[in-house]
Amino acid sequence: MSTPPREATHGFAFSQDQFRQIVEDTLAQARRLGASDAGAEVSEGMGLSVSVRKGELENVERNRDKSLGVSVYLGQRRGNASTSDFSAAAIRQTVQAAYDIARFTAEDPAAGLPDADDLASAADAARDLDLFHPWAIDAEAAAVIAHRCEDAALATSALITNSEGAGVSAQQAHFWAGNTRGFRGGYASSRHYLSVAPIASRPRRRGSREQDMQRDAWYTSMRDAAELASAEAVGRYAAERALARLGARRVRTGEVPVLFEAPVAAGLLGSFVGAVSGGALYRKASFLPDALGTQALADHLDLDEDPHQPKGKGSAPFDDEGVRTRARRVVTAGVVQGYFLSSYSARKLGMRTTGHAGGSQNLSLTSRLTQPGDDLEAMLEKLHRGLFVTELMGQGVNMVTGDYSRGAAGYWVEGGRIAHPVHEVTIAGNLKDMLRDIVAVGADRYAQGSKTVGSVLVARMKLAGA
């Protein structure tokens, strides 16, 4: 199991054995009060974040937090309380608070712990997914890496004239959870990050004092710091992206095909996940109601989920309720095979939990039409004439209707080649149509958080420009 060994806690203030005892004490107190069921989770997190700007150290932050959360059930009445004090007296007070809340809460037929058959077994919970890789780095060393990243960006071109800074973050956490139906489990995890945001500028016209300024950014994020991209590579690539945006202009209003760069395309996948998740479905706040067994995506698309991927950013042996996780095919040939349900949302829908309290786990969108050579250049050729989107702005997505309207920046493409950068435009459509109108997915796959997808080509969207 990915937990700190008893003799070395990697900087944590508490050992996993101490966490186990806190959970047992919490559950025992809930039973003494007369709870019909109870669940508890105790956690601790710590980390270091350092930022620099224009060669100067700008910020050093250290974080350390801990929490105990408890849920107490009196039949189908539920109460929750939490504390950051792990003393015996505080535990008793917290359990009492949750119990008192449950006493005065209305009954909810969907409330309750997961069914015992759905909970992860001891073997399930102990699955080692290689999620914990602490980074023994101090503020001075982190600042050196951030400086190298920003210096590489500034050295790329004389046109990189400024920077919003570079940052390094090293984070780690561990937890233990349990409930009165027999579940016990916990593990440690880590996440490390390096980013930079350079600014490119040049006169808009020869001899003009008016400056054309463009910003872009890039980052690398991994559970294992040894797998982060080099500081120099991140800096140079971020600078190249900013430089490529110089000379951006608006384009004419019309209907055009739109190619979403892979990191941006992950947002489309996120909208689909939100629409077929339990909370939106039982509240009838989804643009894809009753989607199970229906065609929601283009018929060449498949969506797979693998919660047991080693070092995966969305990997977990069990969900936030202790329900075992499973690899599955979510969409086959565009047809929805399953939802994303917690125990509560499943009961509200008259279904069974899918182990998704806490969200999706390592999703991968693929197309049966994708060829190994379908890199970004090939995808631009497929686009032929239209908009290549590399940045989206605003929150213009209506999850009830599917209406989609976002500010966008990127590049205008003519004859399969980039013609010039574009900014200050808006793209619009409806997600129901957009998902079905995906005509190609690139082989340029990119992992954005727990979602992996290549660039995505949508056949037609409305473009509002000049």
C-alpha positions as CSV (number, residue, x, y, z in Angstrom):
1,M,0.0,0.0,0.0
2,S,1.3,3.5,-0.8
3,T,1.7,4.6,2.8
4,P,4.6,5.9,4.8
5,P,6.4,3.1,6.6
6,R,6.0,3.1,10.4
7,E,9.6,4.2,11.0
8,A,9.7,7.0,8.5
9,T,6.8,9.4,8.1
10,H,8.4,11.6,5.3
11,G,7.8,14.8,7.2
12,F,4.3,13.9,8.3
13,A,3.4,14.7,11.9
14,F,1.2,11.6,12.2
15,S,1.9,8.0,11.3
16,Q,-0.7,5.8,9.5
17,D,-0.9,3.7,12.7
18,Q,-2.0,6.9,14.6
19,F,-4.6,7.6,11.9
20,R,-6.0,4.1,12.2
21,Q,-6.4,4.5,16.0
22,I,-8.1,7.9,15.5
23,V,-10.6,6.4,13.1
24,E,-11.3,3.4,15.5
25,D,-11.8,5.8,18.4
26,T,-14.2,8.0,16.3
27,L,-16.3,5.1,15.2
28,A,-16.4,3.6,18.7
29,Q,-17.7,6.9,20.1
30,A,-20.4,7.1,17.4
31,R,-21.6,3.6,18.4
32,R,-21.6,4.5,22.1
33,L,-23.9,7.4,21.3
34,G,-26.3,5.1,19.5
35,A,-25.5,5.7,15.8
36,S,-26.9,3.1,13.5
37,D,-24.0,3.7,11.2
38,A,-20.9,6.0,11.0
39,G,-18.0,6.8,8.8
40,A,-14.8,8.7,9.5
41,E,-11.7,10.0,7.6
42,V,-8.6,11.5,9.0
43,S,-6.0,13.3,6.8
44,E,-2.9,15.3,6.8
45,G,-1.3,17.3,4.0
46,M,1.9,19.4,3.7
47,G,3.8,21.1,1.0
48,L,6.0,23.9,-0.3
49,S,5.3,26.5,-3.0
50,V,7.9,28.9,-4.3
51,S,7.5,31.6,-7.0
52,V,10.0,33.9,-8.7
53,R,9.6,36.8,-11.1
54,K,12.2,38.6,-13.2
55,G,15.0,37.0,-11.4
56,E,13.7,37.8,-7.9
57,L,12.3,35.6,-5.2
58,E,8.6,36.6,-4.9
59,N,6.9,34.1,-2.6
60,V,7.6,31.2,-0.4
61,E,4.6,29.3,1.2
62,R,4.6,26.3,3.4
63,N,1.3,24.6,4.0
64,R,0.4,22.0,6.6
65,D,-3.1,21.0,7.5
66,K,-5.0,18.2,9.1
67,S,-8.6,17.2,9.4
68,L,-10.9,14.6,10.9
69,G,-14.4,14.3,9.3
70,V,-17.2,12.2,10.7
71,S,-20.6,11.2,9.4
72,V,-23.2,9.9,11.8
73,Y,-26.4,8.1,10.7
74,L,-29.5,7.7,12.8
75,G,-31.5,5.5,10.4
76,Q,-31.8,7.7,7.3
77,R,-30.9,10.9,9.1
78,R,-27.3,12.1,8.6
79,G,-25.1,14.5,10.4
80,N,-21.6,15.7,9.6
81,A,-18.9,17.5,11.6
82,S,-15.2,18.0,11.4
83,T,-12.2,19.2,13.4
84,S,-8.5,19.8,13.1
85,D,-7.9,18.9,16.8
86,F,-7.1,15.2,17.2
87,S,-7.3,15.1,21.0
88,A,-9.6,12.6,22.7
89,A,-11.9,15.4,23.9
90,A,-12.1,17.0,20.5
91,I,-13.0,13.7,18.9
92,R,-15.8,13.2,21.4
93,Q,-17.1,16.7,20.8
94,T,-17.0,16.3,17.0
95,V,-18.9,13.0,17.1
96,Q,-21.4,14.5,19.4
97,A,-21.9,17.5,17.1
98,A,-22.5,15.1,14.1
99,Y,-24.9,13.1,16.2
100,D,-26.8,16.1,17.3
101,I,-27.1,17.4,13.7
102,A,-28.4,14.0,12.6
103,R,-31.1,14.1,15.4
104,F,-32.6,17.2,14.0
105,T,-32.1,16.5,10.3
106,A,-35.1,15.3,8.2
107,E,-35.0,11.7,7.0
108,D,-33.6,11.2,3.5
109,P,-34.5,7.8,1.8
110,A,-31.2,8.0,-0.1
111,A,-29.0,8.7,2.9
112,G,-26.7,6.0,4.2
113,L,-23.3,4.3,3.9
114,P,-22.6,2.3,0.7
115,D,-24.0,-1.2,0.7
116,A,-21.4,-3.7,2.2
117,D,-21.2,-5.6,-1.1
118,D,-19.9,-2.4,-2.9
119,L,-17.2,-1.6,-0.4
120,A,-13.6,-2.3,-1.1
121,S,-12.2,-5.4,0.6
122,A,-9.0,-5.3,2.5
123,A,-7.2,-6.6,-0.6
124,D,-8.8,-4.0,-2.8
125,A,-7.9,-1.2,-0.4
126,A,-4.3,-2.3,-0.2
127,R,-3.7,-2.2,-3.9
128,D,-0.4,-0.4,-4.6
129,L,-0.9,2.2,-7.3
130,D,2.5,3.9,-6.8
131,L,1.0,7.3,-5.9
132,F,3.5,8.5,-3.3
133,H,6.8,10.0,-4.3
134,P,7.8,12.7,-1.8
135,W,10.1,15.4,-3.1
136,A,12.8,16.3,-0.6
137,I,13.3,19.9,-1.8
138,D,13.8,23.0,0.2
139,A,12.8,26.6,-0.7
140,E,16.3,27.4,-1.9
141,A,16.5,24.5,-4.3
142,A,12.9,25.1,-5.5
143,A,13.8,28.8,-6.2
144,V,16.8,27.6,-8.3
145,I,14.5,25.4,-10.5
146,A,12.0,28.2,-10.9
147,H,14.7,30.7,-11.9
148,R,16.1,28.2,-14.4
149,C,12.6,27.9,-15.9
150,E,12.0,31.6,-16.1
151,D,15.6,32.3,-17.4
152,A,15.1,29.8,-20.2
153,A,11.9,31.6,-21.2
154,L,13.5,35.0,-21.2
155,A,16.5,33.8,-23.1
156,T,14.4,32.3,-25.9
157,S,14.0,35.6,-27.7
158,A,14.6,39.3,-27.2
159,L,10.9,39.7,-27.8
160,I,10.2,37.9,-24.4
161,T,10.3,41.1,-22.5
162,N,8.5,40.3,-19.3
163,S,7.1,37.5,-17.2
164,E,4.3,36.8,-14.7
165,G,6.7,34.5,-13.0
166,A,7.6,30.9,-12.5
167,G,6.6,28.6,-9.7
168,V,7.5,25.2,-8.1
169,S,5.2,23.3,-5.9
170,A,5.8,20.1,-4.0
171,Q,2.7,18.6,-2.2
172,Q,2.1,15.4,-0.3
173,A,-0.7,14.0,1.8
174,H,-2.0,10.8,3.5
175,F,-5.3,9.7,5.0
176,W,-7.1,6.8,6.6
177,A,-10.8,6.1,6.4
178,G,-13.3,3.6,7.9
179,N,-16.9,2.9,8.5
180,T,-19.1,0.7,10.7
181,R,-19.8,-1.6,7.8
182,G,-16.2,-2.9,7.8
183,F,-14.4,-0.8,5.3
184,R,-10.9,0.3,6.3
185,G,-8.3,1.9,3.9
186,G,-6.0,4.7,3.2
187,Y,-2.8,5.7,1.4
188,A,-0.3,8.5,0.8
189,S,-0.1,10.5,-2.4
190,S,2.0,13.3,-3.9
191,R,1.7,15.9,-6.7
192,H,4.5,18.2,-7.9
193,Y,4.3,21.1,-10.3
194,L,6.4,23.5,-12.3
195,S,5.1,26.4,-14.4
196,V,6.0,29.7,-16.0
197,A,4.1,32.5,-17.8
198,P,6.2,34.6,-20.1
199,I,5.1,37.8,-22.0
200,A,6.2,38.6,-25.5
201,S,5.9,42.1,-26.9
202,R,6.9,44.2,-30.0
203,P,5.7,47.4,-31.6
204,R,2.4,47.0,-33.5
205,R,3.9,48.9,-36.4
206,R,7.4,50.0,-37.3
207,G,8.1,53.2,-35.4
208,S,5.0,52.9,-33.3
209,R,5.0,53.3,-29.5
210,E,1.9,51.0,-29.2
211,Q,3.0,47.6,-28.1
212,D,1.6,44.2,-29.2
213,M,1.8,42.2,-26.0
214,Q,0.9,38.5,-25.7
215,R,1.1,36.1,-22.7
216,D,1.1,32.4,-22.6
217,A,2.1,29.7,-20.1
218,W,3.1,26.1,-19.7
219,Y,3.5,23.7,-16.9
220,T,4.4,20.1,-16.0
221,S,2.8,18.2,-13.2
222,M,3.6,14.7,-12.0
223,R,3.3,12.5,-8.9
224,D,7.0,11.8,-9.1
225,A,9.3,14.9,-9.4
226,A,11.8,12.8,-11.4
227,E,9.3,12.7,-14.2
228,L,8.7,16.4,-14.5
229,A,9.8,18.0,-17.7
230,S,13.0,19.9,-17.4
231,A,12.8,23.5,-16.2
232,E,14.5,24.7,-19.5
233,A,12.1,22.7,-21.7
234,V,9.1,24.2,-19.9
235,G,10.5,27.7,-20.1
236,R,11.4,27.5,-23.8
237,Y,8.0,26.0,-24.8
238,A,6.1,28.6,-22.8
239,A,8.1,31.4,-24.5
240,E,7.5,29.9,-28.0
241,R,3.8,29.8,-27.3
242,A,3.8,33.5,-26.3
243,L,5.9,34.5,-29.3
244,A,3.6,32.6,-31.7
245,R,0.7,34.7,-30.5
246,L,2.2,38.1,-31.5
247,G,0.3,39.7,-34.3
248,A,-3.0,38.2,-33.3
249,R,-6.1,39.6,-34.8
250,R,-9.8,39.0,-35.0
251,V,-11.4,37.1,-37.9
252,R,-14.8,37.3,-39.6
253,T,-18.0,36.0,-38.1
254,G,-19.2,32.8,-39.6
255,E,-19.6,29.1,-39.1
256,V,-16.3,27.1,-39.3
257,P,-14.8,23.9,-38.2
258,V,-12.9,24.2,-34.9
259,L,-9.9,22.2,-33.7
260,F,-9.3,22.2,-30.0
261,E,-5.7,21.7,-28.8
262,A,-5.4,18.6,-26.6
263,P,-5.2,20.4,-23.2
264,V,-8.3,22.5,-24.2
265,A,-10.1,19.5,-25.5
266,A,-10.0,17.9,-22.0
267,G,-12.6,20.5,-21.1
268,L,-15.1,19.1,-23.6
269,L,-14.6,15.7,-22.0
270,G,-15.1,17.3,-18.6
271,S,-18.5,18.8,-19.7
272,F,-19.6,15.3,-20.9
273,V,-18.6,13.8,-17.5
274,G,-20.5,16.4,-15.7
275,A,-23.6,15.8,-17.7
276,V,-23.6,12.0,-17.0
277,S,-22.8,12.4,-13.3
278,G,-25.3,11.5,-10.6
279,G,-25.7,14.9,-9.1
280,A,-26.7,16.6,-12.4
281,L,-28.9,13.7,-13.4
282,Y,-31.0,13.4,-10.3
283,R,-31.4,17.1,-10.1
284,K,-32.4,17.2,-13.7
285,A,-29.7,19.7,-14.4
286,S,-28.1,17.8,-17.3
287,F,-28.2,18.4,-21.1
288,L,-27.9,14.6,-21.4
289,P,-30.8,13.2,-19.3
290,D,-31.6,9.5,-19.7
291,A,-28.4,9.1,-21.8
292,L,-27.7,5.5,-20.8
293,G,-27.8,3.3,-23.9
294,T,-28.1,6.3,-26.2
295,Q,-25.8,7.9,-28.8
296,A,-24.2,10.9,-27.1
297,L,-20.9,11.1,-28.9
298,A,-19.8,10.5,-32.5
299,D,-20.0,6.8,-33.4
300,H,-16.2,6.4,-33.8
301,L,-15.5,7.5,-30.2
302,D,-14.8,5.3,-27.2
303,L,-14.2,6.5,-23.6
304,D,-12.3,4.2,-21.2
305,E,-11.6,4.6,-17.5
306,D,-8.7,3.0,-15.6
307,P,-8.6,3.9,-11.9
308,H,-5.7,1.5,-11.3
309,Q,-3.2,3.1,-13.6
310,P,0.2,3.3,-11.7
311,K,1.1,6.9,-10.8
312,G,-2.1,8.1,-12.5
313,K,-3.4,11.5,-11.5
314,G,-6.9,10.1,-11.1
315,S,-5.9,6.7,-9.7
316,A,-7.5,5.3,-6.6
317,P,-8.2,1.8,-5.2
318,F,-11.5,3.1,-3.8
319,D,-13.6,6.2,-4.0
320,D,-14.3,8.8,-1.3
321,E,-16.9,6.5,0.3
322,G,-14.7,3.4,0.3
323,V,-16.4,1.8,-2.7
324,R,-14.1,-0.3,-4.8
325,T,-13.1,1.2,-8.2
326,R,-13.1,-0.7,-11.5
327,A,-11.7,-0.3,-15.0
328,R,-14.6,0.0,-17.5
329,R,-15.7,1.2,-20.9
330,V,-17.9,4.3,-20.3
331,V,-18.7,5.0,-24.0
332,T,-18.6,2.4,-26.8
333,A,-18.9,3.7,-30.4
334,G,-20.5,6.9,-29.0
335,V,-23.1,5.0,-26.9
336,V,-23.1,5.7,-23.2
337,Q,-22.5,2.5,-21.2
338,G,-22.4,3.9,-17.7
339,Y,-22.8,7.0,-15.5
340,F,-20.6,8.4,-12.7
341,L,-22.5,7.7,-9.5
342,S,-21.9,7.9,-5.8
343,S,-24.1,5.8,-3.4
344,Y,-26.3,8.7,-2.7
345,S,-26.9,9.8,-6.3
346,A,-27.3,6.1,-7.3
347,R,-30.1,5.7,-4.8
348,K,-31.8,8.9,-6.0
349,L,-31.8,7.4,-9.5
350,G,-32.8,3.9,-8.4
351,M,-29.4,2.6,-9.6
352,R,-26.2,1.2,-8.0
353,T,-23.1,3.1,-7.2
354,T,-20.3,3.1,-9.8
355,G,-17.6,4.0,-7.3
356,H,-17.4,7.7,-8.3
357,A,-17.9,9.6,-5.0
358,G,-15.2,12.2,-5.7
359,G,-15.4,12.1,-9.5
360,S,-14.0,10.3,-12.5
361,Q,-10.7,8.4,-12.6
362,N,-8.2,8.4,-15.4
363,L,-10.4,8.9,-18.5
364,S,-9.1,8.3,-22.0
365,L,-11.0,9.4,-25.1
366,T,-10.0,7.6,-28.3
367,S,-11.3,7.5,-31.9
368,R,-11.4,4.4,-34.1
369,L,-10.4,6.6,-37.0
370,T,-7.2,7.9,-35.4
371,Q,-4.0,6.8,-37.2
372,P,-0.5,6.7,-35.6
373,G,0.6,9.6,-37.8
374,D,-2.3,11.9,-36.8
375,D,-0.1,14.4,-35.0
376,L,-1.0,18.1,-34.7
377,E,0.3,18.8,-38.2
378,A,-2.0,16.1,-39.6
379,M,-4.9,17.4,-37.5
380,L,-4.4,20.9,-39.0
381,E,-4.6,19.4,-42.4
382,K,-7.8,17.7,-41.5
383,L,-9.1,21.1,-40.2
384,H,-8.0,22.6,-43.6
385,R,-9.7,26.0,-43.1
386,G,-11.0,27.1,-39.7
387,L,-10.0,28.0,-36.1
388,F,-7.4,26.2,-34.1
389,V,-8.2,27.0,-30.4
390,T,-5.4,27.0,-27.8
391,E,-7.1,29.0,-25.1
392,L,-10.6,29.4,-23.8
393,M,-11.9,32.1,-21.5
394,G,-15.1,32.6,-19.5
395,Q,-17.6,30.2,-18.1
396,G,-20.2,30.2,-20.8
397,V,-21.4,26.6,-20.5
398,N,-25.0,25.9,-19.6
399,M,-25.1,22.3,-18.2
400,V,-28.9,22.2,-18.3
401,T,-29.3,23.1,-22.0
402,G,-25.9,22.3,-23.3
403,D,-25.5,25.9,-24.7
404,Y,-21.8,26.7,-25.1
405,S,-20.3,30.1,-25.6
406,R,-16.6,30.8,-24.7
407,G,-14.1,33.5,-25.5
408,A,-11.3,31.9,-27.5
409,A,-7.7,32.5,-28.8
410,G,-5.6,30.5,-31.1
411,Y,-4.8,30.5,-34.8
412,W,-6.5,30.8,-38.1
413,V,-5.8,27.9,-40.5
414,E,-5.8,28.1,-44.3
415,G,-5.1,25.1,-46.5
416,G,-4.1,23.0,-43.5
417,R,-1.4,25.5,-42.4
418,I,-1.4,28.2,-39.7
419,A,-2.0,31.6,-41.3
420,H,-1.9,33.9,-38.3
421,P,-2.8,34.1,-34.6
422,V,-6.3,35.0,-33.5
423,H,-7.7,36.6,-30.4
424,E,-10.8,38.4,-29.1
425,V,-13.3,35.9,-30.7
426,T,-16.1,33.8,-29.4
427,I,-17.0,30.3,-30.3
428,A,-20.5,29.0,-29.7
429,G,-22.6,25.9,-30.2
430,N,-24.5,23.3,-28.2
431,L,-22.6,20.5,-26.5
432,K,-25.1,17.9,-27.6
433,D,-24.3,18.7,-31.2
434,M,-20.6,19.3,-30.6
435,L,-20.0,15.9,-29.0
436,R,-21.8,14.2,-31.9
437,D,-20.0,16.4,-34.5
438,I,-16.5,15.4,-33.4
439,V,-15.0,14.2,-36.7
440,A,-11.4,13.4,-35.6
441,V,-9.2,12.9,-32.5
442,G,-5.5,13.3,-32.9
443,A,-2.7,11.0,-31.8
444,D,-1.1,14.0,-30.0
445,R,-2.5,12.7,-26.7
446,Y,-2.0,14.8,-23.6
447,A,-2.9,14.1,-20.0
448,Q,-4.8,17.1,-18.5
449,G,-5.3,16.1,-14.9
450,S,-7.1,12.8,-14.9
451,K,-8.3,13.1,-18.5
452,T,-6.2,12.1,-21.5
453,V,-7.2,13.1,-25.1
454,G,-5.6,14.2,-28.3
455,S,-6.6,17.4,-30.2
456,V,-10.3,17.3,-31.1
457,L,-11.9,18.5,-34.4
458,V,-15.5,19.6,-34.3
459,A,-17.1,19.8,-37.7
460,R,-18.8,23.2,-37.3
461,M,-19.3,25.9,-34.7
462,K,-20.4,29.5,-34.7
463,L,-17.5,32.0,-34.7
464,A,-18.2,35.6,-33.6
465,G,-15.3,37.9,-34.6
466,A,-14.9,41.1,-36.5
